[in-house]
């Protein structure tokens, strides 16, 4: 955008992209409890396959 001298609004309008989507920043969540529970289930229920555990 800066290279061409266009504003964020102009660029998003040209690409038909919401500025909210452009500015979105993902936030990683702590999934350690979920991972531990899945490991517990797979240890107890050895016959379960991947689809049943996840």
C-alpha distance (Angstrom), angle and dihedral (degrees) to the residues before:
residue distance angle dihedral
X1 . . .
X2 3.78 . .
X3 3.77 91.1 .
X4 3.81 90.6 61.6
X5 3.79 96.9 35.3
X6 3.80 93.4 -116.2
X7 3.77 124.0 139.9
X8 3.78 123.7 -123.1
X9 3.79 89.6 -109.8
X10 3.82 92.9 52.5
X11 3.78 93.6 47.2
X12 3.79 93.8 48.3
X13 3.80 91.2 46.9
X14 3.81 90.9 50.6
X15 3.81 91.7 50.6
X16 3.82 92.0 40.6
X17 3.79 88.5 -123.5
X18 3.78 125.8 143.9
X19 3.79 113.0 -117.0
X20 3.79 87.2 -134.8
X21 3.80 89.9 60.8
X22 3.79 90.9 46.8
X23 3.80 93.3 51.5
X24 3.83 97.2 40.8
X25 3.81 115.9 127.2
X26 3.78 117.9 -166.6
X27 3.78 120.3 -132.3
X28 3.79 118.3 -147.3
X29 3.79 114.4 -134.4
X30 3.78 125.6 -146.2
X31 3.78 106.9 -106.7
X32 3.79 99.2 169.9
X33 3.82 93.1 112.5
X34 3.80 90.9 52.4
X35 3.81 91.9 47.5
X36 3.81 91.0 50.4
X37 3.82 91.6 49.9
X38 3.81 91.8 50.3
X39 3.82 89.9 51.0
X40 3.82 90.5 49.9
X41 3.80 91.5 51.5
X42 3.80 93.4 47.9
X43 3.81 91.4 50.2
X44 3.81 93.4 50.4
X45 3.80 97.7 38.5
X46 3.78 102.7 42.0
X47 3.81 93.3 169.6
X48 3.83 92.5 61.0
X49 3.78 114.0 106.1
X50 3.79 127.3 -143.5
X51 3.85 95.2 -89.9
X52 3.80 91.4 54.7
X53 3.81 92.6 50.6
X54 3.79 100.5 45.1
